[in-house]
Amino acid sequence: MTALLVWVAAALPVAAQDSGQPFSVEGRLGFSFPTGSLARGQRGVATNVGLTRGLSALLQLHSHLGLYGGWSRHGFACSEDSDCAADAVIASKGFEAGVKIVLPHQTATVPYFRGGVTLHRFSYDLDGVVAESDIAPGVEAGVGADVAMHRNLSLTPQVRFLYYRTDLNLETFNTGAETFVVSSVVIDLGARLHF
């Protein structure tokens, strides 16, 4: 841990020298496409694409390496051919953190890879009766691009995959021993402010 803190402290001047703006924050909006068990359904509950939103912050340690952390909520709509109630609110929400690696480029558009860990909770809300899983660790990985619009503003289209296992049983709507896989492909667009 001490070695990591020393490395971060040493990298901060490099970040300032490389970009002039080592810190940024962004808001994201987009769509979440369920995959696997979440799309096929468990015990008659199946979902379709829903809306996603999130906030995150990025610390650029080097011209090719940064650390990110944030919060996001991925909603899903009930599939018409399942037993899921049409007005149910289904969501995965929580925190994520990881590394951003800037890929080689020769244009003003900066491609990148990001990957890290998530701490999310899966929930099913029907008429105010909420079934929630425990917070579960997971992983995420994705690619995107940083498109400069102004010195302090860029747009960031992105595609990423999220995966974790939850203990929420969709038959009894209680937590139990049987695990349920929550996975989705998120396609969203961010607006990033650089400081």
N, C-alpha and C positions, 0 to 999 in steps of 0.2 A: 504494500500500500504506500509506504514511504517513497519507494522508487517511482511509483506512478505519479505521485504529487510533485516530485522533483522534475520528472519528465514534462508534466503539464506546465509547470512554472517556467521551465527553460523554453518551451515551445511558444508561449504567449508572445514574446517579442518577435519571433519569426512570423507568427500569424499577423501581427500588426504590420510588419514590414511587407509581407506578401500581398495582403488584400487592403490594408488600411482600415478595414471594417471587420474585425474578427467576430463580432456578435450580431446575430439577427434573430428576429421572431417572425412567425408566420401563422396565418389562419388558413384552413383548408376546407373545401367543400367538394363533394363528389358522390359517387355511387358505390355501394358494396354488393358484390355478387356472391351469394352463398355457394359453397362447393361441398362435396362429400356428403356426410350424414345430414348436414344442415339443409342442403338442397333436396336430398332424397326423402328426408323426413325420418323421424323415429317415433313409433307408436302413433302414426297418422298425422304428425305435425311436420309440414314441409314449408319452406320459405322461398321467396323470390327476392329480386333486387330491391334494395332500399337506399335511403340517403345516409351519407356519412359526413361528419364534421370533426374538426380537431384544431388544436393549438399546439405549437411547439417552439422551442428555442434551439439555436445552433451556436456552438462555440467553435470557430475555425482555428485549429491548432497549427495547421501548416497549409500550404497552398493545395495539398492533395488529401488532407485528413481533417475531419471535424468530429465533434461529439454532439449528439442531439438528445433531447428529452421532451416529452409532451404528454398530452391527454387526447383521447379520441373516443367518439361514439359512433358505432356502426349499426344502423337500423336495418331491419328486414321486414318485408311484407309477407303476410300469409299467402300461401299458394291456394288457388281456387279449388284445386282437386284434392285438398287435404282436409283433415278434421280440425284444423286450426281455425279459430274464430276470426272473421274478417276484420274486426275492430281491435284485435289483440296487438299490443305493442311489444315487439321482440327486438332485443338489442344486445350488443356486446360493447362494453365500455370499460375504460381504464387507462393506465399509464404505459408508456413505452420509452425505451432509451437504447441508444446504440451508437454505431459509428457511421459516418458518411465518408465515402471514398470518391474523390473526384477523378474521373477517368480522363485519359489523354485526349486533348482536343486542340483545334487550331482556329476556333471561331469564338464569337462572343457568347454563343450558347454553350453552357457548361454541363456536360452529361455527368451523372453520378450514380453510384450504387450505395444503398443504405441497408443495414442489417442490424438487428438487435434483439432484445428481449421485451416481452410484454407482461403486464400484470392486469388481466382483464376479468370482468365478471359478466356472466350471461344471465339475462333476465327475460321473463315472460309475464306481461301485465295484461290482465283481462278485467275490465270494469273496476279497476282499483285493487284487485287481488293480485299481488305480485309474488311470483316464484323466482328466487334468485339463487344462483350458485355461489359457492365460496370464490374468493379471488384466486385465480389460477395462473401460474407462470406459463408463458408460451414464447413463440419466436415469430419474427417477421423479417421479410427480405423484399427489396424492391429496387427499381431503377427509375430515374427521372432526369429532368434537365432544368437548369437554372437559366432562364431567359431574361437578360437585363432589359428593363424598360426605362430605367433612370439610374443615376448613381446610387440612390438609396432604395430602389424598388426593383424587384424582379418577380416574374411569374414562374411557378414551378409545377408543370404537369408531371404526374407520377403514377406508377403502377406498382402495387406491392401485394404480397401474399401473407396472410396471418393464419396462425395455427396454434390451438391449445386444447387441452382436455379439461372438461368440466364435470362436476359430480351431480349436476341437475338431471333428474330423471323426468323426461317429458310425458311419462305415463301417469305418474303419481304427483308430479310437480313438487316433489320433495328431493332433497339431497340424499344420495345413497351411494352404495358401493359401485354401481354400474356407471362407467364413464361415457360421456357423450363428447364427440369431437366437434369443435367449433372451428370452421375454416372458411376463409373467404378471400376473394380477389377484390382489392379496392382500387378504383380508378378515380383520382381526384385532381383538383387544381388548387395550388396555393398562391397566396400573395405574401411575399417576404419583404420585410423592412430591414435594412442593414444599418448598423450603428457603428 
